[in-house]
Amino acid sequence: SFYDALIREIEEETGITKFESIRPYSITQHPYPPTDSEWVNIYFIVKIAKQVEVKPTEDGTFHWINPKEIDSLPTPTDIKEYIKILSKNPNAFIFGFFDHSEEGKLTEKIIKVL
């Protein structure tokens, strides 16, 4: 199932196996120039009972962050925006649209918060 795949991916990527809750918080559309394709991402919040050390993986290292420091961190634009929204409204659900030029420059951003 989709849920089982999500749990398995979290465990494989982080080693975290105990969750208090998991919920989707965003569906985001990213057109992908110069092709006619696009990415649609579904983002999830995973609440854990206590902060744990997440060991580095082949994908890199993981860090717990203070949401107030997000602007100073190398983070994709959509994630920066969403962390700011969620730090003020943890129950928000966000629809996002982020379009980019062929050079990768952000050309359009639409965010709707429910």
Biotite code that builds the C-alpha atoms (Angstrom):
import biotite.structure as struc

atoms = struc.array([
    struc.Atom([0.000, 0.000, 0.000], chain_id="A", res_id=1, res_name="SER", atom_name="CA", element="C"),
    struc.Atom([0.978, 3.651, -0.319], chain_id="A", res_id=2, res_name="PHE", atom_name="CA", element="C"),
    struc.Atom([1.150, 3.977, 3.482], chain_id="A", res_id=3, res_name="TYR", atom_name="CA", element="C"),
    struc.Atom([3.402, 0.923, 3.813], chain_id="A", res_id=4, res_name="ASP", atom_name="CA", element="C"),
    struc.Atom([5.711, 2.299, 1.118], chain_id="A", res_id=5, res_name="ALA", atom_name="CA", element="C"),
    struc.Atom([5.861, 5.646, 2.948], chain_id="A", res_id=6, res_name="LEU", atom_name="CA", element="C"),
    struc.Atom([6.759, 3.978, 6.260], chain_id="A", res_id=7, res_name="ILE", atom_name="CA", element="C"),
    struc.Atom([9.373, 1.801, 4.567], chain_id="A", res_id=8, res_name="ARG", atom_name="CA", element="C"),
    struc.Atom([10.951, 4.825, 2.845], chain_id="A", res_id=9, res_name="GLU", atom_name="CA", element="C"),
    struc.Atom([11.139, 6.811, 6.109], chain_id="A", res_id=10, res_name="ILE", atom_name="CA", element="C"),
    struc.Atom([12.743, 3.857, 7.878], chain_id="A", res_id=11, res_name="GLU", atom_name="CA", element="C"),
    struc.Atom([15.232, 3.229, 5.041], chain_id="A", res_id=12, res_name="GLU", atom_name="CA", element="C"),
    struc.Atom([16.244, 6.893, 4.733], chain_id="A", res_id=13, res_name="GLU", atom_name="CA", element="C"),
    struc.Atom([16.387, 7.826, 8.427], chain_id="A", res_id=14, res_name="THR", atom_name="CA", element="C"),
    struc.Atom([16.342, 4.673, 10.543], chain_id="A", res_id=15, res_name="GLY", atom_name="CA", element="C"),
    struc.Atom([13.371, 6.105, 12.465], chain_id="A", res_id=16, res_name="ILE", atom_name="CA", element="C"),
    struc.Atom([10.882, 3.311, 13.153], chain_id="A", res_id=17, res_name="THR", atom_name="CA", element="C"),
    struc.Atom([8.508, 4.723, 15.775], chain_id="A", res_id=18, res_name="LYS", atom_name="CA", element="C"),
    struc.Atom([6.040, 7.436, 14.786], chain_id="A", res_id=19, res_name="PHE", atom_name="CA", element="C"),
    struc.Atom([3.320, 9.239, 16.707], chain_id="A", res_id=20, res_name="GLU", atom_name="CA", element="C"),
    struc.Atom([1.633, 10.352, 13.497], chain_id="A", res_id=21, res_name="SER", atom_name="CA", element="C"),
    struc.Atom([2.127, 10.854, 9.777], chain_id="A", res_id=22, res_name="ILE", atom_name="CA", element="C"),
    struc.Atom([0.043, 13.201, 7.650], chain_id="A", res_id=23, res_name="ARG", atom_name="CA", element="C"),
    struc.Atom([0.303, 14.838, 4.246], chain_id="A", res_id=24, res_name="PRO", atom_name="CA", element="C"),
    struc.Atom([0.757, 18.600, 4.389], chain_id="A", res_id=25, res_name="TYR", atom_name="CA", element="C"),
    struc.Atom([1.252, 19.591, 0.760], chain_id="A", res_id=26, res_name="SER", atom_name="CA", element="C"),
    struc.Atom([0.707, 18.708, -2.848], chain_id="A", res_id=27, res_name="ILE", atom_name="CA", element="C"),
    struc.Atom([3.032, 20.739, -5.045], chain_id="A", res_id=28, res_name="THR", atom_name="CA", element="C"),
    struc.Atom([3.246, 20.997, -8.824], chain_id="A", res_id=29, res_name="GLN", atom_name="CA", element="C"),
    struc.Atom([6.565, 21.740, -10.530], chain_id="A", res_id=30, res_name="HIS", atom_name="CA", element="C"),
    struc.Atom([6.509, 22.105, -14.339], chain_id="A", res_id=31, res_name="PRO", atom_name="CA", element="C"),
    struc.Atom([9.825, 20.926, -15.762], chain_id="A", res_id=32, res_name="TYR", atom_name="CA", element="C"),
    struc.Atom([11.060, 23.029, -18.685], chain_id="A", res_id=33, res_name="PRO", atom_name="CA", element="C"),
    struc.Atom([12.097, 22.642, -21.432], chain_id="A", res_id=34, res_name="PRO", atom_name="CA", element="C"),
    struc.Atom([9.968, 19.488, -21.672], chain_id="A", res_id=35, res_name="THR", atom_name="CA", element="C"),
    struc.Atom([6.224, 19.255, -21.270], chain_id="A", res_id=36, res_name="ASP", atom_name="CA", element="C"),
    struc.Atom([6.632, 17.080, -18.183], chain_id="A", res_id=37, res_name="SER", atom_name="CA", element="C"),
    struc.Atom([6.166, 18.080, -14.565], chain_id="A", res_id=38, res_name="GLU", atom_name="CA", element="C"),
    struc.Atom([6.705, 16.791, -11.057], chain_id="A", res_id=39, res_name="TRP", atom_name="CA", element="C"),
    struc.Atom([3.936, 16.528, -8.525], chain_id="A", res_id=40, res_name="VAL", atom_name="CA", element="C"),
    struc.Atom([5.267, 16.127, -4.986], chain_id="A", res_id=41, res_name="ASN", atom_name="CA", element="C"),
    struc.Atom([3.315, 15.015, -1.937], chain_id="A", res_id=42, res_name="ILE", atom_name="CA", element="C"),
    struc.Atom([4.992, 16.134, 1.288], chain_id="A", res_id=43, res_name="TYR", atom_name="CA", element="C"),
    struc.Atom([4.387, 14.576, 4.712], chain_id="A", res_id=44, res_name="PHE", atom_name="CA", element="C"),
    struc.Atom([4.914, 15.584, 8.328], chain_id="A", res_id=45, res_name="ILE", atom_name="CA", element="C"),
    struc.Atom([6.134, 12.767, 10.525], chain_id="A", res_id=46, res_name="VAL", atom_name="CA", element="C"),
    struc.Atom([5.746, 13.343, 14.256], chain_id="A", res_id=47, res_name="LYS", atom_name="CA", element="C"),
    struc.Atom([8.089, 11.317, 16.434], chain_id="A", res_id=48, res_name="ILE", atom_name="CA", element="C"),
    struc.Atom([7.994, 10.833, 20.202], chain_id="A", res_id=49, res_name="ALA", atom_name="CA", element="C"),
    struc.Atom([11.461, 12.259, 20.788], chain_id="A", res_id=50, res_name="LYS", atom_name="CA", element="C"),
    struc.Atom([14.296, 13.749, 18.797], chain_id="A", res_id=51, res_name="GLN", atom_name="CA", element="C"),
    struc.Atom([16.786, 11.074, 17.786], chain_id="A", res_id=52, res_name="VAL", atom_name="CA", element="C"),
    struc.Atom([20.129, 11.078, 16.027], chain_id="A", res_id=53, res_name="GLU", atom_name="CA", element="C"),
    struc.Atom([19.714, 10.203, 12.363], chain_id="A", res_id=54, res_name="VAL", atom_name="CA", element="C"),
    struc.Atom([22.816, 8.566, 10.982], chain_id="A", res_id=55, res_name="LYS", atom_name="CA", element="C"),
    struc.Atom([24.263, 9.746, 7.643], chain_id="A", res_id=56, res_name="PRO", atom_name="CA", element="C"),
    struc.Atom([23.263, 7.703, 4.589], chain_id="A", res_id=57, res_name="THR", atom_name="CA", element="C"),
    struc.Atom([24.419, 7.537, 0.983], chain_id="A", res_id=58, res_name="GLU", atom_name="CA", element="C"),
    struc.Atom([22.012, 10.451, 0.369], chain_id="A", res_id=59, res_name="ASP", atom_name="CA", element="C"),
    struc.Atom([23.797, 12.691, 2.871], chain_id="A", res_id=60, res_name="GLY", atom_name="CA", element="C"),
    struc.Atom([23.455, 13.848, 6.449], chain_id="A", res_id=61, res_name="THR", atom_name="CA", element="C"),
    struc.Atom([20.332, 14.852, 8.328], chain_id="A", res_id=62, res_name="PHE", atom_name="CA", element="C"),
    struc.Atom([19.956, 17.762, 10.749], chain_id="A", res_id=63, res_name="HIS", atom_name="CA", element="C"),
    struc.Atom([17.243, 18.939, 13.097], chain_id="A", res_id=64, res_name="TRP", atom_name="CA", element="C"),
    struc.Atom([16.647, 22.610, 12.373], chain_id="A", res_id=65, res_name="ILE", atom_name="CA", element="C"),
    struc.Atom([15.090, 25.611, 14.027], chain_id="A", res_id=66, res_name="ASN", atom_name="CA", element="C"),
    struc.Atom([12.374, 26.848, 11.618], chain_id="A", res_id=67, res_name="PRO", atom_name="CA", element="C"),
    struc.Atom([13.473, 30.434, 12.329], chain_id="A", res_id=68, res_name="LYS", atom_name="CA", element="C"),
    struc.Atom([16.815, 29.658, 10.640], chain_id="A", res_id=69, res_name="GLU", atom_name="CA", element="C"),
    struc.Atom([15.362, 28.271, 7.397], chain_id="A", res_id=70, res_name="ILE", atom_name="CA", element="C"),
    struc.Atom([16.279, 31.307, 5.252], chain_id="A", res_id=71, res_name="ASP", atom_name="CA", element="C"),
    struc.Atom([19.977, 30.825, 6.003], chain_id="A", res_id=72, res_name="SER", atom_name="CA", element="C"),
    struc.Atom([19.962, 27.142, 5.004], chain_id="A", res_id=73, res_name="LEU", atom_name="CA", element="C"),
    struc.Atom([20.414, 25.682, 1.501], chain_id="A", res_id=74, res_name="PRO", atom_name="CA", element="C"),
    struc.Atom([16.811, 24.553, 1.072], chain_id="A", res_id=75, res_name="THR", atom_name="CA", element="C"),
    struc.Atom([14.482, 24.427, -1.965], chain_id="A", res_id=76, res_name="PRO", atom_name="CA", element="C"),
    struc.Atom([12.139, 27.421, -2.264], chain_id="A", res_id=77, res_name="THR", atom_name="CA", element="C"),
    struc.Atom([8.948, 25.432, -1.744], chain_id="A", res_id=78, res_name="ASP", atom_name="CA", element="C"),
    struc.Atom([10.222, 23.757, 1.425], chain_id="A", res_id=79, res_name="ILE", atom_name="CA", element="C"),
    struc.Atom([11.358, 27.126, 2.861], chain_id="A", res_id=80, res_name="LYS", atom_name="CA", element="C"),
    struc.Atom([7.908, 28.587, 2.242], chain_id="A", res_id=81, res_name="GLU", atom_name="CA", element="C"),
    struc.Atom([6.157, 25.559, 3.727], chain_id="A", res_id=82, res_name="TYR", atom_name="CA", element="C"),
    struc.Atom([8.261, 25.463, 6.886], chain_id="A", res_id=83, res_name="ILE", atom_name="CA", element="C"),
    struc.Atom([7.421, 29.125, 7.515], chain_id="A", res_id=84, res_name="LYS", atom_name="CA", element="C"),
    struc.Atom([3.707, 28.418, 7.049], chain_id="A", res_id=85, res_name="ILE", atom_name="CA", element="C"),
    struc.Atom([3.724, 25.268, 9.190], chain_id="A", res_id=86, res_name="LEU", atom_name="CA", element="C"),
    struc.Atom([5.656, 26.930, 12.025], chain_id="A", res_id=87, res_name="SER", atom_name="CA", element="C"),
    struc.Atom([2.729, 29.367, 12.359], chain_id="A", res_id=88, res_name="LYS", atom_name="CA", element="C"),
    struc.Atom([-0.072, 26.936, 11.469], chain_id="A", res_id=89, res_name="ASN", atom_name="CA", element="C"),
    struc.Atom([0.940, 23.294, 12.107], chain_id="A", res_id=90, res_name="PRO", atom_name="CA", element="C"),
    struc.Atom([-2.393, 21.994, 10.786], chain_id="A", res_id=91, res_name="ASN", atom_name="CA", element="C"),
    struc.Atom([-2.192, 23.778, 7.436], chain_id="A", res_id=92, res_name="ALA", atom_name="CA", element="C"),
    struc.Atom([-2.566, 21.935, 4.156], chain_id="A", res_id=93, res_name="PHE", atom_name="CA", element="C"),
    struc.Atom([-0.754, 23.649, 1.297], chain_id="A", res_id=94, res_name="ILE", atom_name="CA", element="C"),
    struc.Atom([-1.270, 23.569, -2.452], chain_id="A", res_id=95, res_name="PHE", atom_name="CA", element="C"),
    struc.Atom([1.803, 24.876, -4.242], chain_id="A", res_id=96, res_name="GLY", atom_name="CA", element="C"),
    struc.Atom([2.784, 25.692, -7.807], chain_id="A", res_id=97, res_name="PHE", atom_name="CA", element="C"),
    struc.Atom([6.388, 26.641, -8.602], chain_id="A", res_id=98, res_name="PHE", atom_name="CA", element="C"),
    struc.Atom([7.380, 27.273, -12.221], chain_id="A", res_id=99, res_name="ASP", atom_name="CA", element="C"),
    struc.Atom([10.947, 27.830, -13.400], chain_id="A", res_id=100, res_name="HIS", atom_name="CA", element="C"),
    struc.Atom([12.690, 29.021, -16.540], chain_id="A", res_id=101, res_name="SER", atom_name="CA", element="C"),
    struc.Atom([14.939, 26.682, -18.509], chain_id="A", res_id=102, res_name="GLU", atom_name="CA", element="C"),
    struc.Atom([17.837, 28.219, -16.556], chain_id="A", res_id=103, res_name="GLU", atom_name="CA", element="C"),
    struc.Atom([16.227, 27.186, -13.274], chain_id="A", res_id=104, res_name="GLY", atom_name="CA", element="C"),
    struc.Atom([15.106, 30.674, -12.169], chain_id="A", res_id=105, res_name="LYS", atom_name="CA", element="C"),
    struc.Atom([11.776, 30.824, -10.332], chain_id="A", res_id=106, res_name="LEU", atom_name="CA", element="C"),
    struc.Atom([9.251, 32.499, -12.654], chain_id="A", res_id=107, res_name="THR", atom_name="CA", element="C"),
    struc.Atom([5.945, 31.885, -10.893], chain_id="A", res_id=108, res_name="GLU", atom_name="CA", element="C"),
    struc.Atom([4.904, 30.905, -7.386], chain_id="A", res_id=109, res_name="LYS", atom_name="CA", element="C"),
    struc.Atom([1.365, 30.225, -6.191], chain_id="A", res_id=110, res_name="ILE", atom_name="CA", element="C"),
    struc.Atom([0.655, 29.019, -2.658], chain_id="A", res_id=111, res_name="ILE", atom_name="CA", element="C"),
    struc.Atom([-2.820, 28.303, -1.306], chain_id="A", res_id=112, res_name="LYS", atom_name="CA", element="C"),
    struc.Atom([-3.205, 27.392, 2.354], chain_id="A", res_id=113, res_name="VAL", atom_name="CA", element="C"),
    struc.Atom([-6.260, 25.536, 3.630], chain_id="A", res_id=114, res_name="LEU", atom_name="CA", element="C"),
])
